[in-house]
Amino acid sequence: MIDVVTSVRTALVNTRPNLPEITNETSFVQDLRCDAIDMVCIELAVSDDCEVELPSCAFENCHTVGDLAALVGRFKGGAA
């Protein structure tokens, strides 16, 4: 299992070769300029990499990488 930051970077690296540093404070829209397709790719990558089933309705409330890490933690029982 890899961490959420690594998973987000991996999901975007093919479409954005010059990604900024990704931290828990990184905003998907403001910092990474993610669109709906990017967000679906991130959701799928994080679900696979972190071995967790994330409901799309919960994922929609994630604005930062930290929000997503917290969501993964809740669904993994505290281990994000």
C-alpha positions in Angstrom: 0.0 0.0 0.0 1.3 3.5 -0.9 0.4 6.8 0.6 -2.2 9.2 -0.7 0.3 11.8 -1.9 2.2 9.3 -3.9 -1.0 7.9 -5.4 -2.2 11.4 -6.4 1.1 12.2 -8.1 1.1 8.8 -9.9 -2.5 9.4 -11.2 -1.5 12.8 -12.6 2.1 12.4 -13.8 1.1 11.2 -17.3 -1.0 14.3 -18.1 1.0 16.8 -16.1 4.7 16.2 -16.4 5.6 19.4 -14.4 3.6 18.8 -11.3 4.2 21.1 -8.3 5.2 19.6 -5.0 2.2 17.7 -3.6 1.5 17.9 0.1 -1.5 17.4 2.3 -2.4 21.1 1.9 -2.4 20.9 -2.0 -5.7 21.9 -3.5 -7.0 19.7 -6.3 -8.5 22.6 -8.2 -6.4 25.6 -7.3 -3.0 24.1 -7.1 -3.2 21.1 -9.4 -5.9 22.5 -11.8 -7.8 19.2 -11.8 -10.9 18.7 -13.9 -13.6 16.1 -13.5 -11.6 13.5 -15.5 -8.5 14.1 -13.3 -10.6 13.6 -10.2 -12.0 10.3 -11.4 -8.5 9.1 -12.2 -7.3 10.2 -8.7 -10.3 8.5 -7.1 -9.6 5.2 -8.9 -5.8 5.3 -8.3 -6.2 6.0 -4.6 -8.8 3.3 -4.2 -6.5 0.8 -5.9 -3.2 1.9 -4.3 -4.6 2.3 -0.8 -6.8 -0.8 -1.1 -10.0 0.9 0.0 -13.4 1.4 -1.6 -14.2 5.1 -1.6 -17.8 6.2 -2.4 -17.9 8.9 -5.0 -20.3 11.0 -2.9 -17.7 11.1 -0.1 -14.9 11.9 -2.5 -16.7 14.9 -3.9 -16.1 16.7 -0.5 -12.3 16.4 -0.8 -10.8 19.7 -1.8 -7.2 19.0 -0.7 -4.9 16.0 -0.7 -5.2 16.1 3.1 -9.0 15.8 2.9 -8.6 12.7 0.7 -6.0 11.2 3.1 -8.4 11.8 6.0 -11.2 10.1 4.0 -9.0 7.1 3.2 -8.1 6.9 6.9 -11.8 6.8 7.9 -12.5 4.0 5.5 -9.4 2.1 6.4 -10.0 2.4 10.1 -7.5 5.1 10.8 -4.5 4.1 8.6 -4.1 6.5 5.7 
